[in-house]
Amino acid sequence: MVAWLRALPRNASASEPPPKRPRVQQALSFVGPNAVDVVQSVRQTNEPLGTGNGQPGQQLRLAFAPVLARSLTLTVFETACR
């Protein structure tokens, strides 16, 4: 990430030329980065995946992928078979 910062005295405007270098007492003493880790995600609930046929190894697709690790809860509703 590349960024820049332009700091002006409160009584200056962006159209004016930059002021002369301030005395040491008025200069900035520290400028540092400030960042946090974020994850952009959308919560998806009550998404029906489809109907199974009882065979092993069935695969169904989610509408939204990828899924964050350890965030999926799968609930299976069984119907009575005769």
Secondary structure, 3 states (H helix, E strand, C coil): CCCCCCCCCCCCCCCCCCCCCCCHHHCCCCCCCCCCCCCCCCCCCCCCCCCCCCCCCCCCCCCCCCCCCCCCCCCCCCCCCC
